Amino acid sequence: MKSKLNKHVFFISSGLIAALAFFASVFPKVADGFFKSMQSVIVENGSWFYVLTVAIILITVFYLAFSKYGDIKLGPDHSTADYSYISWFAMLFSAGMGIGLMFFGVAEPVMHFLKPPVGEGSTVEAAREALKITFFHWGLHAWAIYAIVAIILAFFSYRHNLPLTLRSALYPIIGDKIYGPIGHAVDIFAVIGTLFGVATSLGYGVLQVNTGLNYLWGVPVSTTSQVFLIIGVTVLATISVTTGLDKGIKKLSELNIILAFALLGFILVVGPTIFLLQAYVQNIGAYASNLLNSTFNLFAYEKTDWLGGWTILYWAWWISWSPFVGLFIARISRGRTIREFTLGVLLVPTGFTLMWMTFFGNSAINLILNEGFIALGETVSNDVTIALFAFLEHFSLSGITSFVATIMVIVFFVTSSDSGSMVIDMLCSNGNNNTPIWQRVYWAVGEGIIASILILAGGLAALQTMTIASALPFSIVLLVASYGLIKALRVDIAKKESLQYNPAPFTATTSSNNWDARLSNIINYPSKNNVKRFIQKVAKPALIDVAQELKKHELDVEVVENEEKGKVSLIVTLGEEGNFGENKNFIYEIKTVARVKPSFAQDEKDESERSEEELYYCAVIHLIEGGQDYDIMGWSKDGIRNDIVDHYQKHMHFIHLLS
């Protein structure tokens, strides 16, 4: 699984994508009819299952956030977050919801206001219900679906060294079989779903961009214009994806979040400011108070097609997109605790999303209901793509705001396309992110070609329907994987409890008589050579002593050294049975780690940028869970031997807890 390219996934996915695109473009009406009939059967007979699945996922995510599992890191114990909160939130927003808010921020509240699921439309009560429904569709449930997939992938990849691909979600259920045909099939499914999800969104999204350009500069709304727009977006996405995550997606996401806040602030200032602030608070209260009822509401007593046309399609769409968005979120969330991750993913994007829906949706409804602009409602009902621009026409500086909105839509599509290309590339490369540029370009260009072909042939609707229908089998996989995650987290908690278990009052340093040498290390800051010399002369012999003693009891033990990296490890193989085979083995590693001298602590330079004069070195203990944050530099052999025995006894206590 260390290969840069998984040929099974790459070639089979490419072939199936080409075949499905050919079918949808050559026989668009047949394909559309087939997939729609499939979707209709699923909605009619399986709506209860979608509703129950999403409810279980939301409850599970909140449970993980507030339970004892929340302290577990998505990575080794010593890992830190790769991105700042601002960059992290910006990328979450851009990949998960950004383009949808531009498309539906005005349209959905207005459509629910004009035609609610029950009751009379175009009334004050309908306005109140419209925002409640919109909040429900775009709130916690959607982000919980993304969060559970991301937690599963990040946990197994960063904490248990499994590939950062969808197959790893099944590890607790099928074990090492994830590396065989079953794992390939799961990743192929994710590749196809991601590519067609991005391609269909790209195809429909250019309709809105085309509308914006038509409003601004009179660019004709036509298939030709839309194909050229897709080519333009694909070129930008290709450039972005070749520059990497930090320079491409990160920078574009930060730009878009700035533009989003600017546009949001403009609507707040020029619109009915006090009303919007009041509505935001009240909408949140109504959403929270009605959350349980809305979650399980199937309109069983009020027979209506509304549920299948809205809520079920939304749940299916979020689930079908979750392999893509979930894997991307996992990729940018290494080093965060489960509690920090779940609260961040659930609350921050949801809060911003609901603010966006309030400011744009309530402003549009206010124009129709209180200011008499009934034509706005008719425009939205007739053409959703023009809703945002028709709304902005009612405010000053509409030309500038429409231009900003068009730029935002384009950038959102670029970030969706290049993040989608990155995810597909990882799925086809055994989870590796550092892959040849041609692979990333291949998928970025592929998305654009598929979207262009389907626009010309009229097959976009068929592929979108197919993508949504694929949510049913994946929702089953997701429930099974969530159960496996809980089992795996139980193992980690048992491990943490075993590390806190103190079998005896002995400590590694009580038997050491070299307190003066340790004090000298603290004051004089050891160099790298000092630490390497200590590992060679003191630490390594101590590990060998313990290894020889364990071998007398017929245990499989080895001492492994990496002089180049300045580390030495004691590895005891204890068997492969249990929930996690690799966790049964005992690893005690002494590793050379660079740290910054206290006098430079306020300097924000990275360790890699510092001179040797600014650094000192430690001999830090690492277990299978990661670094333990204590330095044994200067300890005696006896102290190290006893520390190994302490950790070995805790490890055996951990295995006992699992039995």
C-alpha positions as CSV (number, residue, x, y, z in Angstrom):
1,M,0.0,0.0,0.0
2,K,3.1,2.3,-0.2
3,S,2.8,2.5,-4.0
4,K,2.1,5.9,-5.5
5,L,-0.6,4.5,-7.8
6,N,-3.2,1.8,-7.1
7,K,-3.7,0.5,-10.6
8,H,-6.8,-1.6,-9.7
9,V,-8.6,1.5,-8.5
10,F,-7.2,3.9,-11.1
11,F,-7.9,1.9,-14.3
12,I,-11.2,0.3,-13.2
13,S,-12.6,3.7,-12.0
14,S,-11.5,5.4,-15.3
15,G,-13.2,2.7,-17.3
16,L,-16.5,2.8,-15.4
17,I,-16.6,6.6,-15.4
18,A,-16.1,6.6,-19.2
19,A,-18.8,4.0,-19.6
20,L,-21.4,5.8,-17.4
21,A,-20.6,9.1,-19.1
22,F,-21.1,7.5,-22.5
23,F,-24.4,6.0,-21.4
24,A,-25.7,9.3,-19.9
25,S,-24.6,11.4,-22.9
26,V,-25.6,9.1,-25.8
27,F,-28.9,8.0,-24.2
28,P,-29.6,10.9,-21.9
29,K,-33.4,10.3,-21.8
30,V,-33.1,6.6,-21.2
31,A,-30.4,7.2,-18.5
32,D,-32.5,9.9,-16.8
33,G,-35.6,7.8,-16.8
34,F,-33.8,4.7,-15.4
35,F,-32.0,6.6,-12.6
36,K,-35.1,8.6,-11.8
37,S,-37.2,5.5,-11.5
38,M,-34.5,4.0,-9.2
39,Q,-34.5,7.2,-7.1
40,S,-38.3,7.2,-6.9
41,V,-38.4,3.6,-5.6
42,I,-35.7,4.5,-3.0
43,V,-37.5,7.6,-1.8
44,E,-40.9,5.9,-1.7
45,N,-39.7,2.8,0.2
46,G,-36.5,4.0,2.0
47,S,-37.2,7.5,3.2
48,W,-37.6,6.2,6.7
49,F,-34.2,4.6,6.5
50,Y,-32.5,7.8,5.3
51,V,-34.1,9.8,8.1
52,L,-33.1,7.2,10.7
53,T,-29.6,6.9,9.4
54,V,-28.9,10.7,9.5
55,A,-30.5,10.9,13.0
56,I,-28.1,8.1,14.2
57,I,-25.1,9.8,12.7
58,L,-26.0,13.2,14.4
59,I,-26.4,11.5,17.8
60,T,-23.2,9.5,17.3
61,V,-21.2,12.7,16.5
62,F,-22.5,14.6,19.5
63,Y,-21.8,11.5,21.7
64,L,-18.2,11.4,20.4
65,A,-17.8,15.1,21.2
66,F,-18.9,15.0,24.8
67,S,-17.9,11.4,25.8
68,K,-14.5,10.3,27.1
69,Y,-13.5,9.6,23.5
70,G,-13.4,13.3,22.8
71,D,-9.8,13.6,24.3
72,I,-8.4,11.1,21.7
73,K,-6.3,12.8,19.0
74,L,-6.7,12.3,15.3
75,G,-3.1,11.4,15.1
76,P,-0.3,10.4,17.6
77,D,-0.5,11.8,21.1
78,H,2.3,14.3,20.3
79,S,0.8,15.6,17.0
80,T,-0.3,19.1,16.6
81,A,-2.8,20.7,14.1
82,D,-1.4,21.2,10.6
83,Y,-3.5,24.4,10.0
84,S,-4.6,27.4,12.0
85,Y,-8.2,27.7,12.9
86,I,-8.9,30.4,10.3
87,S,-7.3,28.4,7.5
88,W,-9.1,25.2,8.7
89,F,-12.5,26.8,8.9
90,A,-12.0,28.5,5.5
91,M,-11.2,25.1,3.8
92,L,-14.1,23.4,5.6
93,F,-16.5,26.0,4.4
94,S,-15.3,26.1,0.8
95,A,-15.2,22.3,0.3
96,G,-18.4,21.5,2.2
97,M,-21.0,24.1,1.6
98,G,-19.7,27.3,-0.1
99,I,-21.2,26.9,-3.6
100,G,-24.5,25.7,-2.2
101,L,-25.0,28.8,-0.2
102,M,-24.5,31.0,-3.3
103,F,-27.0,28.9,-5.2
104,F,-29.7,28.4,-2.6
105,G,-29.1,31.3,-0.1
106,V,-32.0,33.3,-1.6
107,A,-33.8,30.6,-3.6
108,E,-34.6,28.0,-0.9
109,P,-36.1,30.3,1.7
110,V,-38.2,32.0,-0.9
111,M,-39.4,28.7,-2.4
112,H,-40.4,27.3,1.0
113,F,-42.1,30.7,1.7
114,L,-44.1,30.6,-1.5
115,K,-44.9,26.9,-1.3
116,P,-44.5,25.4,2.2
117,P,-45.0,21.6,2.8
118,V,-48.2,22.2,4.8
119,G,-50.3,25.3,5.2
120,E,-50.8,28.4,3.1
121,G,-47.9,30.2,1.4
122,S,-46.8,33.8,1.3
123,T,-47.8,34.5,5.0
124,V,-45.9,35.4,8.1
125,E,-46.2,31.9,9.4
126,A,-44.9,30.6,6.0
127,A,-41.9,33.0,6.4
128,R,-41.2,31.6,9.8
129,E,-41.4,28.0,8.7
130,A,-39.4,28.7,5.5
131,L,-36.3,29.6,7.5
132,K,-36.9,26.8,10.0
133,I,-36.9,24.3,7.1
134,T,-33.9,25.9,5.4
135,F,-31.9,25.8,8.7
136,F,-32.9,22.1,9.1
137,H,-31.5,21.2,5.6
138,W,-28.3,23.2,5.9
139,G,-27.5,22.8,9.6
140,L,-26.1,20.2,11.9
141,H,-27.3,17.1,10.1
142,A,-25.3,17.9,6.9
143,W,-22.1,18.6,8.8
144,A,-22.6,15.6,11.0
145,I,-22.5,13.4,7.9
146,Y,-19.3,15.0,6.8
147,A,-17.9,14.8,10.3
148,I,-18.4,11.1,10.9
149,V,-16.8,10.1,7.6
150,A,-13.8,12.5,8.4
151,I,-13.4,11.1,11.9
152,I,-13.4,7.5,10.8
153,L,-10.8,8.2,8.0
154,A,-8.6,10.5,10.1
155,F,-8.6,8.1,13.1
156,F,-7.7,5.0,11.3
157,S,-5.2,6.7,9.0
158,Y,-3.4,9.1,11.4
159,R,-3.6,7.0,14.5
160,H,-3.4,3.4,13.2
161,N,-1.3,4.0,10.0
162,L,-4.0,2.8,7.6
163,P,-4.4,4.3,4.1
164,L,-6.2,7.7,4.0
165,T,-8.9,6.2,1.7
166,L,-12.5,5.1,2.2
167,R,-11.5,1.4,2.5
168,S,-10.0,2.1,6.0
169,A,-13.4,2.7,7.4
170,L,-14.1,-1.0,7.1
171,Y,-11.0,-2.1,8.9
172,P,-12.7,-2.9,12.3
173,I,-15.2,-5.1,10.4
174,I,-13.1,-7.0,7.8
175,G,-9.5,-6.4,9.0
176,D,-6.7,-6.8,6.5
177,K,-9.2,-7.7,3.8
178,I,-9.4,-4.0,3.1
179,Y,-6.2,-4.4,1.0
180,G,-7.9,-6.9,-1.3
181,P,-10.9,-6.7,-3.8
182,I,-13.4,-5.5,-1.2
183,G,-11.1,-2.5,-0.4
184,H,-10.6,-1.8,-4.1
185,A,-14.4,-1.9,-4.7
186,V,-15.0,0.6,-1.9
187,D,-12.4,3.1,-3.2
188,I,-13.7,2.7,-6.8
189,F,-17.2,3.5,-5.5
190,A,-15.9,6.6,-3.8
191,V,-13.9,7.7,-6.9
192,I,-17.0,7.4,-9.2
193,G,-19.3,9.2,-6.7
194,T,-16.8,12.0,-6.1
195,L,-16.1,12.6,-9.8
196,F,-19.7,12.6,-10.9
197,G,-20.7,14.7,-7.9
198,V,-18.1,17.3,-8.7
199,A,-18.8,17.1,-12.4
200,T,-22.6,17.5,-12.1
201,S,-22.1,20.4,-9.6
202,L,-19.7,22.0,-12.0
203,G,-22.2,21.6,-14.8
204,Y,-25.1,23.1,-12.9
205,G,-22.9,25.8,-11.3
206,V,-21.8,27.2,-14.6
207,L,-25.4,28.0,-15.2
208,Q,-25.3,30.4,-12.3
209,V,-21.9,31.9,-13.4
210,N,-23.4,32.2,-16.9
211,T,-26.4,34.1,-15.5
212,G,-24.1,36.4,-13.5
213,L,-22.0,37.2,-16.5
214,N,-25.1,37.8,-18.6
215,Y,-26.3,40.2,-16.0
216,L,-23.0,42.0,-15.7
217,W,-21.7,42.1,-19.3
218,G,-24.4,40.6,-21.5
219,V,-22.6,37.3,-22.1
220,P,-25.2,35.1,-23.8
221,V,-26.8,32.3,-21.8
222,S,-26.0,29.3,-24.0
223,T,-24.4,25.8,-24.0
224,T,-21.4,27.2,-25.8
225,S,-20.8,29.8,-23.1
226,Q,-21.2,27.2,-20.4
227,V,-18.7,24.8,-22.0
228,F,-16.1,27.7,-22.3
229,L,-16.8,28.5,-18.6
230,I,-16.1,24.9,-17.6
231,I,-12.9,25.0,-19.6
232,G,-11.9,28.2,-17.7
233,V,-12.7,26.8,-14.3
234,T,-10.9,23.6,-15.2
235,V,-7.8,25.5,-16.2
236,L,-7.8,27.4,-12.9
237,A,-8.5,24.2,-10.9
238,T,-5.6,22.5,-12.7
239,I,-3.2,25.3,-11.8
240,S,-4.4,25.3,-8.2
241,V,-4.2,21.5,-7.8
242,T,-0.6,21.4,-9.1
243,T,0.5,24.0,-6.5
244,G,-0.6,21.8,-3.7
245,L,-2.9,22.1,-0.7
246,D,-1.1,24.9,1.2
247,K,-0.6,27.2,-1.8
248,G,-3.7,26.4,-3.9
249,I,-6.8,25.3,-2.0
250,K,-5.8,27.0,1.2
251,K,-5.2,30.5,-0.4
252,L,-8.3,30.4,-2.5
253,S,-10.4,29.3,0.5
254,E,-9.1,32.1,2.6
255,L,-9.9,34.6,-0.3
256,N,-13.4,33.3,-0.6
257,I,-14.2,33.5,3.1
258,I,-13.1,37.1,3.1
259,L,-15.4,37.9,0.1
260,A,-18.2,35.9,1.8
261,F,-17.9,38.0,5.0
262,A,-17.7,41.2,3.0
263,L,-20.9,40.4,1.0
264,L,-22.7,39.2,4.2
265,G,-21.7,42.4,6.0
266,F,-23.0,44.5,3.0
267,I,-26.4,42.9,3.1
268,L,-26.6,43.4,6.8
269,V,-25.8,47.1,6.6
270,V,-27.9,48.0,3.6
271,G,-30.8,45.7,4.4
272,P,-33.1,45.7,7.4
273,T,-30.3,45.5,9.9
274,I,-32.2,45.2,13.2
275,F,-34.8,42.8,11.7
276,L,-32.0,40.5,10.4
277,L,-30.2,40.4,13.7
278,Q,-33.5,39.7,15.5
279,A,-34.4,37.1,12.9
280,Y,-31.1,35.3,13.2
281,V,-31.4,34.9,17.0
282,Q,-35.1,33.8,16.6
283,N,-34.3,31.4,13.8
284,I,-31.6,29.7,15.8
285,G,-34.0,29.3,18.7
286,A,-36.7,27.9,16.5
287,Y,-34.3,25.5,14.9
288,A,-32.9,24.3,18.2
289,S,-36.3,23.9,19.8
290,N,-37.6,22.0,16.9
291,L,-34.5,19.9,16.2
292,L,-35.8,16.6,17.6
293,N,-39.2,16.8,15.9
294,S,-37.7,17.8,12.6
295,T,-35.1,15.1,12.6
296,F,-37.7,12.3,12.8
297,N,-40.6,13.9,10.9
298,L,-41.6,11.8,7.9
299,F,-45.0,13.5,7.3
300,A,-46.6,10.1,7.9
301,Y,-49.9,11.7,8.8
302,E,-49.9,14.4,6.2
303,K,-49.3,12.7,2.9
304,T,-47.1,14.9,0.7
305,D,-44.5,14.6,-2.0
306,W,-42.6,17.5,-0.4
307,L,-40.4,15.3,1.9
308,G,-39.1,13.2,-1.1
309,G,-38.5,16.3,-3.1
310,W,-36.6,18.2,-0.4
311,T,-35.4,16.5,2.8
312,I,-34.7,13.0,1.5
313,L,-32.9,14.4,-1.6
314,Y,-30.8,16.6,0.7
315,W,-29.9,13.7,3.0
316,A,-29.0,11.5,0.0
317,W,-27.0,14.3,-1.5
318,W,-25.0,15.0,1.7
319,I,-24.4,11.3,2.1
320,S,-23.3,10.8,-1.5
321,W,-20.9,13.8,-1.2
322,S,-19.5,12.6,2.2
323,P,-16.7,10.4,0.8
324,F,-15.3,13.4,-1.0
325,V,-15.9,16.1,1.6
326,G,-15.2,13.7,4.5
327,L,-11.8,12.6,3.1
328,F,-10.8,16.2,2.4
329,I,-11.8,17.3,5.9
330,A,-9.8,14.4,7.3
331,R,-6.8,15.4,5.2
332,I,-6.8,18.9,6.8
333,S,-7.6,17.9,10.4
334,R,-4.6,15.8,11.5
335,G,-3.6,16.6,15.1
336,R,-6.9,17.8,16.5
337,T,-8.7,16.0,19.3
338,I,-12.1,14.4,18.4
339,R,-13.9,16.9,20.7
340,E,-12.1,19.9,19.1
341,F,-12.8,18.4,15.6
342,T,-16.5,17.6,16.1
343,L,-17.4,20.9,17.7
344,G,-15.4,22.8,15.1
345,V,-16.9,21.0,12.2
346,L,-20.4,21.1,13.5
347,L,-20.8,24.5,15.1
348,V,-18.6,27.0,13.2
349,P,-19.6,26.2,9.6
350,T,-23.2,25.7,10.7
351,G,-23.3,29.0,12.5
352,F,-22.0,30.8,9.5
353,T,-24.3,28.9,7.1
354,L,-27.4,29.8,9.2
355,M,-26.3,33.4,9.3
356,W,-26.0,33.5,5.5
357,M,-29.4,31.9,5.1
358,T,-30.9,34.4,7.5
359,F,-29.4,37.5,6.0
360,F,-30.1,36.6,2.4
361,G,-33.3,34.5,2.8
362,N,-35.0,36.8,5.3
363,S,-34.1,39.9,3.3
364,A,-35.6,38.3,0.1
365,I,-38.8,37.3,2.0
366,N,-39.0,40.8,3.5
367,L,-38.9,42.3,0.0
368,I,-41.7,40.1,-1.2
369,L,-43.9,40.1,2.0
370,N,-43.5,43.6,3.3
371,E,-42.2,45.8,0.4
372,G,-44.3,44.4,-2.3
373,F,-41.7,43.1,-4.7
374,I,-43.8,40.0,-5.7
375,A,-41.9,39.8,-9.0
376,L,-38.8,38.6,-7.1
377,G,-40.7,35.5,-6.0
378,E,-41.9,34.8,-9.5
379,T,-38.3,35.2,-10.8
380,V,-37.0,32.7,-8.2
381,S,-39.7,30.2,-9.0
382,N,-39.0,30.4,-12.7
383,D,-35.2,30.3,-12.6
384,V,-33.2,29.4,-9.5
385,T,-29.9,30.3,-11.2
386,I,-30.8,34.0,-11.4
387,A,-32.2,34.2,-7.8
388,L,-29.1,35.7,-6.2
389,F,-28.6,38.4,-8.9
390,A,-32.3,39.3,-9.0
391,F,-32.1,39.7,-5.2
392,L,-29.0,41.9,-5.3
393,E,-30.7,44.2,-7.9
394,H,-32.9,45.6,-5.0
395,F,-29.9,47.1,-3.2
396,S,-27.4,49.9,-4.1
397,L,-24.1,49.0,-5.8
398,S,-25.8,46.0,-7.4
399,G,-23.3,45.9,-10.2
400,I,-20.4,45.6,-7.8
401,T,-22.1,43.1,-5.5
402,S,-23.1,40.9,-8.5
403,F,-19.5,41.0,-9.7
404,V,-18.2,39.9,-6.2
405,A,-20.9,37.2,-6.1
406,T,-19.8,35.9,-9.6
407,I,-16.2,35.9,-8.5
408,M,-17.2,33.9,-5.4
409,V,-19.1,31.3,-7.4
410,I,-16.1,30.9,-9.7
411,V,-13.6,30.5,-6.8
412,F,-16.0,28.2,-5.0
413,F,-16.1,26.0,-8.1
414,V,-12.3,26.1,-8.5
415,T,-11.8,25.0,-4.9
416,S,-14.5,22.3,-5.2
417,S,-12.8,21.0,-8.4
418,D,-9.2,21.0,-7.2
419,S,-10.1,19.6,-3.8
420,G,-12.2,16.9,-5.6
421,S,-9.2,16.2,-7.8
422,M,-6.9,15.9,-4.8
423,V,-9.3,13.5,-3.1
424,I,-9.8,11.3,-6.1
425,D,-6.0,11.2,-6.6
426,M,-5.5,10.1,-3.0
427,L,-8.2,7.4,-3.4
428,C,-6.3,6.1,-6.5
429,S,-2.9,6.4,-4.7
430,N,-3.4,4.4,-1.5
431,G,-4.0,7.6,0.5
432,N,-0.7,9.2,-0.6
433,N,-0.9,13.0,-1.1
434,N,2.5,13.5,-2.5
435,T,1.8,12.1,-6.0
436,P,3.1,12.9,-9.5
437,I,1.5,16.1,-10.9
438,W,0.1,14.2,-14.0
439,Q,-2.2,12.2,-11.7
440,R,-3.8,15.4,-10.2
441,V,-4.0,17.0,-13.6
442,Y,-5.6,13.9,-15.1
443,W,-8.5,14.0,-12.6
444,A,-8.9,17.8,-12.7
445,V,-9.1,17.8,-16.5
446,G,-11.3,14.7,-16.4
447,E,-13.9,16.5,-14.3
448,G,-14.1,19.3,-16.8
449,I,-14.3,17.0,-19.8
450,I,-17.1,14.9,-18.2
451,A,-19.1,18.1,-17.2
452,S,-18.7,19.5,-20.8
453,I,-19.8,16.3,-22.5
454,L,-22.8,16.0,-20.3
455,I,-23.9,19.6,-20.8
456,L,-23.6,19.2,-24.6
457,A,-25.5,15.9,-24.5
458,G,-28.0,16.8,-21.8
459,G,-27.0,14.0,-19.5
460,L,-26.3,16.0,-16.3
461,A,-29.6,15.3,-14.7
462,A,-29.1,11.5,-15.1
463,L,-25.7,11.5,-13.5
464,Q,-26.9,13.7,-10.6
465,T,-29.8,11.3,-10.0
466,M,-27.4,8.3,-10.1
467,T,-25.1,10.0,-7.6
468,I,-28.0,10.6,-5.1
469,A,-29.2,7.1,-5.6
470,S,-25.8,5.8,-4.6
471,A,-26.3,7.2,-1.1
472,L,-28.4,4.2,-0.1
473,P,-25.7,1.5,-0.1
474,F,-23.2,4.0,1.3
475,S,-25.4,4.9,4.2
476,I,-25.3,1.2,5.2
477,V,-21.5,1.2,5.0
478,L,-21.5,4.4,7.1
479,L,-23.6,2.8,9.9
480,V,-21.3,-0.3,10.0
481,A,-18.2,1.9,9.9
482,S,-19.5,4.1,12.8
483,Y,-20.0,0.9,14.9
484,G,-16.5,-0.1,14.1
485,L,-15.2,3.3,15.1
486,I,-16.8,3.0,18.5
487,K,-15.2,-0.4,19.0
488,A,-11.8,1.1,18.0
489,L,-12.1,4.1,20.3
490,R,-12.9,1.7,23.1
491,V,-9.5,0.1,22.5
492,D,-7.7,3.5,22.6
493,I,-9.4,4.4,25.8
494,A,-8.4,1.1,27.4
495,K,-4.8,1.9,26.3
496,K,-5.0,5.4,27.9
497,E,-6.3,3.9,31.1
498,S,-3.5,1.3,31.1
499,L,-0.9,4.1,30.7
500,Q,-2.3,5.8,33.8
501,Y,-2.2,2.5,35.8
502,N,0.7,2.7,38.3
503,P,1.6,-0.9,39.3
504,A,4.2,0.1,41.9
505,P,5.4,3.2,43.7
506,F,8.8,2.8,41.9
507,T,9.7,5.7,39.5
508,A,12.5,5.5,37.0
509,T,14.5,8.2,38.6
510,T,14.3,7.1,42.3
511,S,17.0,4.5,41.7
512,S,19.2,6.9,39.8
513,N,22.1,8.4,41.6
514,N,23.1,10.7,38.7
515,W,20.9,13.7,39.7
516,D,23.9,16.0,39.1
517,A,24.3,14.8,35.5
518,R,20.6,15.4,34.8
519,L,20.8,18.9,36.3
520,S,23.8,19.6,34.1
521,N,21.8,18.6,31.0
522,I,18.9,20.9,32.0
523,I,21.2,23.9,32.5
524,N,23.6,23.3,29.5
525,Y,21.2,22.2,26.9
526,P,22.5,19.0,25.2
527,S,23.6,19.0,21.6
528,K,22.4,16.5,19.0
529,N,25.7,14.6,19.3
530,N,25.4,14.5,23.1
531,V,22.0,12.8,22.8
532,K,23.2,10.4,20.1
533,R,26.1,9.5,22.3
534,F,23.8,9.0,25.3
535,I,21.5,6.7,23.2
536,Q,24.5,4.6,22.0
537,K,26.3,4.3,25.4
538,V,23.4,4.2,27.9
539,A,19.9,3.8,26.3
540,K,20.7,1.2,23.7
541,P,22.5,-1.1,26.1
542,A,19.5,-0.8,28.5
543,L,17.1,-1.8,25.8
544,I,19.3,-4.8,24.9
545,D,19.4,-5.9,28.5
546,V,15.6,-5.9,28.7
547,A,15.3,-7.7,25.3
548,Q,17.7,-10.4,26.4
549,E,15.6,-11.0,29.6
550,L,12.4,-11.2,27.6
551,K,13.9,-13.6,25.1
552,K,14.6,-16.0,28.0
553,H,10.8,-16.3,28.3
554,E,10.5,-17.2,24.6
555,L,9.1,-13.9,23.5
556,D,9.7,-12.4,20.0
557,V,11.8,-9.4,20.8
558,E,14.1,-7.2,18.7
559,V,16.1,-3.9,19.2
560,V,16.0,-1.8,16.1
561,E,18.3,1.2,15.6
562,N,18.2,4.1,13.1
563,E,21.4,6.0,13.6
564,E,20.6,8.6,10.9
565,K,17.4,9.7,12.7
566,G,18.9,9.2,16.2
567,K,16.5,6.6,17.5
568,V,16.4,3.1,18.9
569,S,13.4,0.9,19.5
570,L,12.5,-2.1,21.6
571,I,9.8,-4.1,19.8
572,V,8.0,-7.1,21.4
573,T,5.6,-9.0,19.1
574,L,2.7,-10.3,21.1
575,G,0.4,-11.7,18.3
576,E,-2.1,-10.4,15.9
577,E,-5.4,-11.4,17.5
578,G,-7.8,-8.8,19.0
579,N,-9.5,-5.7,17.8
580,F,-6.2,-4.2,16.5
581,G,-3.4,-6.5,15.8
582,E,-0.7,-3.8,15.8
583,N,-1.9,-2.5,19.2
584,K,-1.1,-5.8,20.9
585,N,2.6,-5.4,20.1
586,F,4.7,-3.4,22.6
587,I,7.0,-0.7,21.2
588,Y,9.3,1.4,23.4
589,E,11.3,4.0,21.3
590,I,13.9,6.5,22.4
591,K,14.0,9.3,19.8
592,T,16.2,12.4,19.4
593,V,14.0,15.4,19.3
594,A,14.9,19.1,18.7
595,R,13.4,21.8,21.0
596,V,13.8,25.6,21.1
597,K,15.8,27.1,24.0
598,P,13.6,29.1,26.3
599,S,15.3,32.4,25.4
600,F,13.9,32.0,21.9
601,A,10.4,30.9,23.0
602,Q,8.6,34.1,21.8
603,D,10.1,33.8,18.3
604,E,7.6,32.3,15.9
605,K,10.1,30.7,13.6
606,D,9.7,27.1,12.8
607,E,12.3,24.6,14.2
608,S,13.5,23.9,10.6
609,E,14.4,27.6,10.2
610,R,16.5,27.9,13.4
611,S,20.2,27.6,13.8
612,E,21.9,25.0,16.0
613,E,22.6,27.8,18.6
614,E,18.8,28.3,19.1
615,L,18.1,24.6,19.7
616,Y,18.8,21.9,22.2
617,Y,18.1,18.1,22.0
618,C,16.2,15.6,24.1
619,A,15.9,11.8,24.2
620,V,12.1,11.5,24.2
621,I,10.1,8.4,24.8
622,H,7.7,7.3,22.1
623,L,5.2,4.5,22.5
624,I,2.9,3.0,19.8
625,E,0.5,5.9,20.5
626,G,3.1,8.6,19.9
627,G,5.4,10.8,21.9
628,Q,5.0,10.8,25.7
629,D,6.5,14.3,26.3
630,Y,9.2,13.4,28.8
631,D,13.0,13.5,28.3
632,I,15.2,10.7,29.7
633,M,18.5,12.4,28.7
634,G,20.9,11.8,31.6
635,W,19.1,8.8,33.1
636,S,21.0,5.8,34.2
637,K,20.7,2.4,32.6
638,D,18.9,1.2,35.6
639,G,16.4,4.0,35.4
640,I,15.7,3.3,31.7
641,R,15.4,-0.4,32.3
642,N,12.8,0.2,35.0
643,D,10.9,2.7,32.8
644,I,10.6,0.0,30.1
645,V,9.3,-2.5,32.6
646,D,6.8,0.0,33.9
647,H,5.4,0.7,30.4
648,Y,5.5,-3.0,29.6
649,Q,3.4,-3.8,32.7
650,K,0.9,-1.0,31.7
651,H,0.7,-2.5,28.2
652,M,-0.1,-6.0,29.6
653,H,-2.7,-4.3,31.8
654,F,-4.2,-2.8,28.6
655,I,-4.4,-6.2,26.9
656,H,-6.1,-7.5,30.1
657,L,-8.7,-4.7,29.9
658,L,-9.6,-5.8,26.3
659,S,-9.9,-9.5,27.2
